[in-house]
Amino acid sequence: MPGEFIKVKCEGCKNEQVIFSNPSSEVNCLVCGKVLAKNTGGRAEIQGKVLKSI
């Protein structure tokens, strides 16, 4: 199943950021640096709140 882009809200600073659902590496918030998604080899383990699929 192909990946998609999702909007995630950081639980630390409330920044909203668009990320890929199947990242090849850890994704950090661009504002505070908190981890938003961890690579699992497939679908990411999302650490923030998913707002919507884009």
N, CA, C and O atoms as CSV, one atom per row, in Angstrom:
chain,resi,resn,atom,element,x,y,z
A,1,MET,N,N,0.849,-1.183,0.000
A,1,MET,CA,C,0.000,0.000,0.000
A,1,MET,C,C,0.895,1.246,0.000
A,1,MET,O,O,1.784,1.365,0.842
A,2,PRO,N,N,0.670,2.156,-0.920
A,2,PRO,CA,C,1.498,3.352,-0.992
A,2,PRO,C,C,1.230,4.294,0.184
A,2,PRO,O,O,0.170,4.249,0.810
A,3,GLY,N,N,2.204,5.136,0.463
A,3,GLY,CA,C,2.062,6.096,1.552
A,3,GLY,C,C,1.239,7.297,1.121
A,3,GLY,O,O,0.885,7.446,-0.048
A,4,GLU,N,N,0.948,8.138,2.082
A,4,GLU,CA,C,0.200,9.364,1.829
A,4,GLU,C,C,0.760,10.449,2.736
A,4,GLU,O,O,1.533,10.167,3.652
A,5,PHE,N,N,0.374,11.665,2.481
A,5,PHE,CA,C,0.797,12.764,3.330
A,5,PHE,C,C,-0.281,13.021,4.369
A,5,PHE,O,O,-1.473,12.970,4.066
A,6,ILE,N,N,0.143,13.297,5.598
A,6,ILE,CA,C,-0.784,13.554,6.688
A,6,ILE,C,C,-0.352,14.811,7.438
A,6,ILE,O,O,0.837,15.120,7.521
A,7,LYS,N,N,-1.331,15.529,7.982
A,7,LYS,CA,C,-1.042,16.705,8.801
A,7,LYS,C,C,-1.081,16.264,10.256
A,7,LYS,O,O,-2.057,15.673,10.717
A,8,VAL,N,N,0.008,16.564,10.974
A,8,VAL,CA,C,0.167,16.149,12.368
A,8,VAL,C,C,0.384,17.386,13.228
A,8,VAL,O,O,1.102,18.308,12.841
A,9,LYS,N,N,-0.243,17.395,14.399
A,9,LYS,CA,C,-0.078,18.503,15.341
A,9,LYS,C,C,0.870,18.061,16.447
A,9,LYS,O,O,0.647,17.038,17.094
A,10,CYS,N,N,1.927,18.833,16.660
A,10,CYS,CA,C,2.906,18.545,17.702
A,10,CYS,C,C,2.249,18.750,19.066
A,10,CYS,O,O,1.597,19.768,19.301
A,11,GLU,N,N,2.425,17.785,19.955
A,11,GLU,CA,C,1.829,17.907,21.285
A,11,GLU,C,C,2.654,18.802,22.197
A,11,GLU,O,O,2.184,19.191,23.266
A,12,GLY,N,N,3.878,19.135,21.791
A,12,GLY,CA,C,4.723,20.010,22.598
A,12,GLY,C,C,4.416,21.480,22.364
A,12,GLY,O,O,4.107,22.213,23.305
A,13,CYS,N,N,4.503,21.918,21.095
A,13,CYS,CA,C,4.355,23.349,20.796
A,13,CYS,C,C,3.098,23.673,19.970
A,13,CYS,O,O,2.856,24.837,19.651
A,14,LYS,N,N,2.310,22.672,19.629
A,14,LYS,CA,C,1.056,22.827,18.866
A,14,LYS,C,C,1.280,23.221,17.401
A,14,LYS,O,O,0.339,23.640,16.726
A,15,ASN,N,N,2.516,23.092,16.904
A,15,ASN,CA,C,2.804,23.340,15.496
A,15,ASN,C,C,2.133,22.268,14.642
A,15,ASN,O,O,2.130,21.093,15.009
A,16,GLU,N,N,1.566,22.671,13.505
A,16,GLU,CA,C,0.969,21.731,12.565
A,16,GLU,C,C,1.931,21.547,11.406
A,16,GLU,O,O,2.405,22.520,10.820
A,17,GLN,N,N,2.220,20.283,11.076
A,17,GLN,CA,C,3.228,19.972,10.074
A,17,GLN,C,C,2.743,18.829,9.191
A,17,GLN,O,O,2.116,17.889,9.680
A,18,VAL,N,N,3.028,18.904,7.898
A,18,VAL,CA,C,2.680,17.846,6.952
A,18,VAL,C,C,3.867,16.897,6.849
A,18,VAL,O,O,4.995,17.320,6.592
A,19,ILE,N,N,3.596,15.596,7.055
A,19,ILE,CA,C,4.646,14.583,6.975
A,19,ILE,C,C,4.167,13.431,6.100
A,19,ILE,O,O,2.975,13.310,5.819
A,20,PHE,N,N,5.105,12.582,5.671
A,20,PHE,CA,C,4.782,11.394,4.884
A,20,PHE,C,C,4.451,10.267,5.849
A,20,PHE,O,O,5.099,10.131,6.887
A,21,SER,N,N,3.454,9.463,5.521
A,21,SER,CA,C,3.002,8.405,6.427
A,21,SER,C,C,3.981,7.242,6.530
A,21,SER,O,O,3.928,6.482,7.496
A,22,ASN,N,N,4.878,7.089,5.547
A,22,ASN,CA,C,5.864,6.016,5.560
A,22,ASN,C,C,7.274,6.599,5.483
A,22,ASN,O,O,7.957,6.408,4.477
A,23,PRO,N,N,7.722,7.302,6.516
A,23,PRO,CA,C,9.037,7.949,6.445
A,23,PRO,C,C,10.175,6.934,6.523
A,23,PRO,O,O,10.024,5.872,7.127
A,24,SER,N,N,11.303,7.260,5.916
A,24,SER,CA,C,12.463,6.375,5.968
A,24,SER,C,C,13.345,6.677,7.178
A,24,SER,O,O,14.286,5.937,7.462
A,25,SER,N,N,13.044,7.755,7.884
A,25,SER,CA,C,13.779,8.106,9.099
A,25,SER,C,C,12.835,8.817,10.063
A,25,SER,O,O,11.690,9.112,9.720
A,26,GLU,N,N,13.322,9.088,11.265
A,26,GLU,CA,C,12.539,9.777,12.284
A,26,GLU,C,C,12.203,11.193,11.812
A,26,GLU,O,O,13.042,11.865,11.214
A,27,VAL,N,N,10.980,11.641,12.079
A,27,VAL,CA,C,10.548,12.988,11.682
A,27,VAL,C,C,10.373,13.824,12.946
A,27,VAL,O,O,9.652,13.435,13.864
A,28,ASN,N,N,11.050,14.995,12.983
A,28,ASN,CA,C,10.979,15.888,14.136
A,28,ASN,C,C,10.186,17.138,13.803
A,28,ASN,O,O,10.107,17.547,12.645
A,29,CYS,N,N,9.598,17.743,14.831
A,29,CYS,CA,C,8.904,19.017,14.687
A,29,CYS,C,C,9.910,20.075,14.269
A,29,CYS,O,O,11.005,20.143,14.828
A,30,LEU,N,N,9.556,20.896,13.297
A,30,LEU,CA,C,10.457,21.938,12.813
A,30,LEU,C,C,10.598,23.095,13.793
A,30,LEU,O,O,11.545,23.875,13.689
A,31,VAL,N,N,9.668,23.223,14.749
A,31,VAL,CA,C,9.712,24.327,15.707
A,31,VAL,C,C,10.447,23.924,16.993
A,31,VAL,O,O,11.407,24.586,17.387
A,32,CYS,N,N,10.007,22.856,17.640
A,32,CYS,CA,C,10.589,22.502,18.936
A,32,CYS,C,C,11.499,21.279,18.905
A,32,CYS,O,O,12.208,21.023,19.878
A,33,GLY,N,N,11.499,20.521,17.814
A,33,GLY,CA,C,12.381,19.370,17.686
A,33,GLY,C,C,11.857,18.070,18.250
A,33,GLY,O,O,12.542,17.050,18.176
A,34,LYS,N,N,10.646,18.075,18.820
A,34,LYS,CA,C,10.069,16.856,19.376
A,34,LYS,C,C,9.786,15.850,18.254
A,34,LYS,O,O,9.462,16.250,17.136
A,35,VAL,N,N,9.906,14.562,18.540
A,35,VAL,CA,C,9.664,13.518,17.544
A,35,VAL,C,C,8.175,13.458,17.205
A,35,VAL,O,O,7.337,13.316,18.095
A,36,LEU,N,N,7.847,13.569,15.906
A,36,LEU,CA,C,6.463,13.471,15.448
A,36,LEU,C,C,6.128,12.083,14.931
A,36,LEU,O,O,4.999,11.616,15.081
A,37,ALA,N,N,7.113,11.419,14.319
A,37,ALA,CA,C,6.882,10.095,13.756
A,37,ALA,C,C,8.162,9.280,13.805
A,37,ALA,O,O,9.251,9.796,13.553
A,38,LYS,N,N,8.019,7.998,14.135
A,38,LYS,CA,C,9.157,7.079,14.173
A,38,LYS,C,C,9.018,6.080,13.034
A,38,LYS,O,O,7.925,5.583,12.763
A,39,ASN,N,N,10.126,5.791,12.370
A,39,ASN,CA,C,10.153,4.818,11.289
A,39,ASN,C,C,9.970,3.416,11.869
A,39,ASN,O,O,10.627,3.051,12.844
A,40,THR,N,N,9.074,2.634,11.263
A,40,THR,CA,C,8.854,1.258,11.707
A,40,THR,C,C,9.112,0.266,10.584
A,40,THR,O,O,8.891,-0.932,10.760
A,41,GLY,N,N,9.572,0.739,9.438
A,41,GLY,CA,C,9.771,-0.128,8.287
A,41,GLY,C,C,8.558,-0.145,7.373
A,41,GLY,O,O,8.593,-0.772,6.314
A,42,GLY,N,N,7.513,0.516,7.755
A,42,GLY,CA,C,6.269,0.627,6.985
A,42,GLY,C,C,5.576,1.898,7.415
A,42,GLY,O,O,6.149,2.985,7.331
A,43,ARG,N,N,4.333,1.767,7.881
A,43,ARG,CA,C,3.614,2.920,8.408
A,43,ARG,C,C,4.341,3.460,9.627
A,43,ARG,O,O,4.856,2.695,10.442
A,44,ALA,N,N,4.383,4.783,9.749
A,44,ALA,CA,C,5.071,5.412,10.873
A,44,ALA,C,C,4.276,5.264,12.158
A,44,ALA,O,O,3.050,5.151,12.143
A,45,GLU,N,N,4.994,5.267,13.265
A,45,GLU,CA,C,4.371,5.344,14.580
A,45,GLU,C,C,4.262,6.829,14.893
A,45,GLU,O,O,5.264,7.472,15.206
A,46,ILE,N,N,3.053,7.381,14.812
A,46,ILE,CA,C,2.824,8.818,14.980
A,46,ILE,C,C,2.816,9.170,16.457
A,46,ILE,O,O,2.116,8.538,17.248
A,47,GLN,N,N,3.599,10.185,16.833
A,47,GLN,CA,C,3.712,10.621,18.218
A,47,GLN,C,C,2.820,11.827,18.519
A,47,GLN,O,O,2.534,12.105,19.684
A,48,GLY,N,N,2.379,12.544,17.485
A,48,GLY,CA,C,1.513,13.709,17.662
A,48,GLY,C,C,0.073,13.339,17.355
A,48,GLY,O,O,-0.271,12.160,17.276
A,49,LYS,N,N,-0.766,14.350,17.183
A,49,LYS,CA,C,-2.179,14.141,16.870
A,49,LYS,C,C,-2.374,14.272,15.354
A,49,LYS,O,O,-2.027,15.294,14.763
A,50,VAL,N,N,-2.935,13.224,14.730
A,50,VAL,CA,C,-3.203,13.268,13.287
A,50,VAL,C,C,-4.439,14.127,13.057
A,50,VAL,O,O,-5.502,13.854,13.615
A,51,LEU,N,N,-4.301,15.168,12.233
A,51,LEU,CA,C,-5.413,16.080,11.952
A,51,LEU,C,C,-6.187,15.651,10.711
A,51,LEU,O,O,-7.418,15.628,10.723
A,52,LYS,N,N,-5.456,15.303,9.617
A,52,LYS,CA,C,-6.148,14.843,8.408
A,52,LYS,C,C,-5.156,14.296,7.407
A,52,LYS,O,O,-3.961,14.586,7.471
A,53,SER,N,N,-5.670,13.494,6.474
A,53,SER,CA,C,-4.882,12.999,5.348
A,53,SER,C,C,-4.996,14.016,4.236
A,53,SER,O,O,-6.049,14.625,4.047
A,54,ILE,N,N,-3.919,14.202,3.501
A,54,ILE,CA,C,-3.917,15.183,2.417
A,54,ILE,C,C,-3.785,14.462,1.095
A,54,ILE,O,O,-3.763,15.102,0.043
